[in-house]
Amino acid sequence: MHRKNQPILRCSFLNPLGFYLMLTLVATSQIFCRLSPRSFFPTPIPTQTHTPSPSATSTRTPTLLPTFTPTFTPTATPTLTPTAVWLVSPETPIPASFPILDLGTASLASAITEYRIPPLVDFKWHPTQFLLAGATNYSIYLIDPYNPQNQTIISVDQGLATFDFSPSGKWLVTGHRFGENVENFYGNVQVWLAPNFPRVAFFGDNRAVNQIQYTADGSSVAIAYSTVADAENAIQFRDAISWEILSTIRTGNLVSMAISSNGKALITIPDRYSIKVWDLEKETVSYSLPTSFSGAANCLAISPDNSLFATGHYDGSIILWDLEKGERLRSMQGSGVIESLAFSPNGQLLASGTSYHSTIIQIWSVASGEKLRDLEGHLRGVNFVAFAANGQLLASASYDGTIWLWGVRP
């Protein structure tokens, strides 16, 4: 039982004793919080939710078949031996015989050998011996392909422009031209006797000599003269024994001439823009064939049987003509200016030499006009081509100072 009027102790912030009690309590709790590793007020721990791992899906891996890796056995690469430019070197004798050049073998022709001499003004085969004859402006070289190191050089006067052997090979006739310009040109004809070739005759003239050709029977020699006076340009025929003048055909300016082997026809290129065929018995023009400016004629050749002739032109064309009728038979297109032409002895082939941006020799079928072979080797234009009498080889001479032999290698 409480007593009346007994004071009651109250815990109040207004009471000094209560204030100190409260302050002591707060300080004690702060010290406890700092010293204790645990938070005075417990921190809630999050509940972890367990997420089950997905079950691995079973993927079927296909079974691979074993891969076959081929084993390569290296094949030995054959060593190719390049075809030699020449069959034999220039100092070596050529084989004794070759296949004849004809329609069946022409495509197989290649270089046989080469000979180096000064650039030539005229070139041909010797008529009776297996010799190449090439003329510079002061000498004639005779080359034996069977003994090329033993060359014969026939020294003649300066100004040599053309030459020809008699069909028997006994006589050599040379034509010369002199002078520094056209107005002062003059010339002469000289006759030489084989085998030592002393000079036995001399004929001077106030005209230059352009070309010389024996007739096939050897009875006469045709000499083409040229001068600035057109009326004086002519072909003079002389007797091959007495050297007397037999006849004169005034042709006007003359570029090239050829006489048929039967002695009946003379073909001339008088001014490059026309071709004339003459009847030698009548000494008259049988017919004329005009040419164009771009297709001016430059050279010609007559077939061995005298049935046709070929002309070579500046535009690269080669035209075959019927000799009797003057009809154009066919034409071929060469690779450059046609500088030289020659028929094979069997008449099946026609060889052409080119110049001006081309140094190729081409062999053609006379019957069809088909090109059978290109022969390359000369470094400059080919101004002469000639078949050997046996038909086995083709010879060519170039402005580069070389003579090449071509044939089918045995």
C-alpha positions, 0 to 999 in steps of 0.5 A, spaced: 500 500 500 502 506 497 503 512 502 500 518 500 504 524 498 510 519 497 514 522 491 514 518 484 521 517 480 519 518 473 524 517 467 523 523 463 528 527 459 526 533 463 529 529 469 536 530 470 537 523 472 533 520 466 537 524 461 543 521 464 541 514 464 538 515 457 545 518 454 549 512 458 544 507 454 545 510 447 553 511 448 553 503 450 549 501 444 554 505 439 560 502 442 557 495 442 556 496 434 563 498 433 566 492 437 561 487 435 562 483 428 555 482 427 550 488 426 546 490 431 540 490 427 540 484 423 541 484 416 536 480 412 539 474 408 536 473 401 533 467 399 537 463 393 532 460 389 535 454 385 534 454 378 535 447 375 540 446 370 537 444 363 538 437 361 543 437 355 540 435 349 543 429 345 545 430 338 547 425 334 553 426 330 553 422 324 559 417 323 563 419 317 566 414 312 574 414 311 576 420 306 580 417 301 586 421 299 589 419 293 597 418 292 600 422 286 606 418 283 610 424 280 611 423 273 618 425 270 617 431 265 621 429 259 626 434 257 625 437 250 630 438 245 629 444 241 629 444 233 636 447 231 635 453 227 639 449 221 640 442 220 648 443 219 652 449 221 655 454 215 662 451 215 659 444 215 657 440 208 650 438 207 647 431 206 648 428 199 640 428 198 634 431 201 626 429 199 624 433 193 619 439 195 612 438 192 605 438 194 606 433 199 613 435 203 613 443 202 609 443 209 615 440 212 621 444 209 625 448 214 632 451 214 638 447 212 644 452 213 646 459 212 652 462 208 654 470 210 657 474 204 656 481 203 649 484 200 647 481 193 645 485 187 643 478 183 643 471 185 641 464 182 644 457 182 649 455 177 646 451 171 650 445 171 654 444 177 651 444 185 653 451 186 650 457 189 652 464 185 651 471 188 653 477 186 656 483 190 657 490 186 664 488 184 665 480 185 661 473 184 661 468 189 661 461 188 659 457 194 659 449 194 654 446 199 658 440 199 664 444 201 662 450 203 669 452 206 672 452 199 669 458 196 670 461 189 670 468 188 670 471 181 673 478 181 670 483 176 669 491 175 666 495 180 658 497 178 656 490 177 648 490 177 647 483 174 649 476 171 648 470 168 651 463 166 650 460 159 646 454 159 652 449 159 656 453 164 661 455 159 660 462 159 659 468 164 656 474 162 656 480 167 652 487 166 655 493 169 652 500 171 656 507 173 655 514 174 653 518 180 646 520 178 641 518 173 643 523 167 650 520 168 649 513 168 653 509 163 654 501 163 658 495 159 657 488 158 663 483 160 664 476 158 668 471 162 670 464 160 670 458 165 673 455 169 678 460 170 674 466 168 678 470 164 675 476 161 674 475 153 669 480 151 667 487 153 661 492 150 661 499 152 654 503 152 652 510 154 646 506 158 646 502 164 645 495 164 639 493 168 638 485 167 641 480 163 638 473 161 640 467 156 635 464 152 634 457 154 637 454 148 643 458 149 643 461 142 642 468 144 643 473 150 638 478 152 641 485 155 636 490 158 639 497 158 636 503 161 637 511 161 633 517 162 631 518 155 625 513 155 626 511 147 632 509 148 630 504 154 630 497 150 632 490 150 638 488 146 639 480 143 646 478 141 648 472 138 652 468 144 657 466 139 659 472 135 656 477 140 653 481 134 646 484 135 640 480 133 634 484 134 632 490 139 625 491 142 624 498 145 620 497 151 621 503 155 622 504 162 624 497 165 623 494 172 624 486 170 624 481 165 623 474 164 624 469 157 620 463 157 624 457 156 621 455 149 623 462 147 617 464 144 615 469 149 618 475 153 614 478 159 616 485 162 614 490 167 615 496 164 613 502 169 610 498 175 603 499 173 603 495 167 605 488 165 606 486 157 607 480 154 611 480 147 611 475 142 619 474 140 618 471 133 614 478 131 617 482 136 610 485 138 606 486 144 601 480 145 597 483 150 598 488 156 595 487 163 594 494 167 595 494 175 593 499 180 597 504 183 597 500 190 598 494 187 604 496 182 608 490 179 615 489 182 617 482 180 615 476 175 616 468 174 614 464 168 612 456 170 617 451 167 612 448 162 610 456 160 603 455 161 602 461 166 606 466 169 606 469 176 607 477 178 608 480 185 606 486 187 607 492 192 600 491 196 602 483 197 598 480 192 601 474 188 597 473 181 597 467 177 596 468 169 595 464 163 601 466 159 597 464 152 591 468 154 592 473 159 587 471 163 587 471 171 587 465 174 588 466 181 591 470 186 594 469 193 596 474 199 603 475 201 605 478 208 609 484 205 611 487 199 613 481 194 620 482 192 622 475 189 618 469 186 620 462 183 617 456 181 619 449 183 622 445 177 616 440 177 611 446 177 607 444 183 610 450 188 611 457 187 616 461 192 615 468 194 620 473 198 617 479 202 620 485 204 618 492 207 616 490 214 616 482 212 622 478 212 618 471 210 619 466 205 612 463 203 611 457 199 604 456 195 600 451 191 600 453 184 594 449 183 590 451 189 593 458 191 593 455 198 599 457 202 603 451 204 609 454 209 612 460 212 619 460 212 622 465 217 630 466 219 632 472 215 633 479 218 631 483 212 627 483 206 628 477 201 630 479 194 632 473 191 629 466 191 631 460 187 629 452 187 635 448 185 635 444 179 633 437 182 628 440 186 630 438 193 632 445 196 630 452 195 635 458 196 634 465 198 638 471 199 636 477 203 639 484 204 641 482 211 647 479 207 645 472 208 644 466 203 639 460 206 638 453 204 631 450 205 628 443 205 625 437 208 630 434 213 632 427 211 
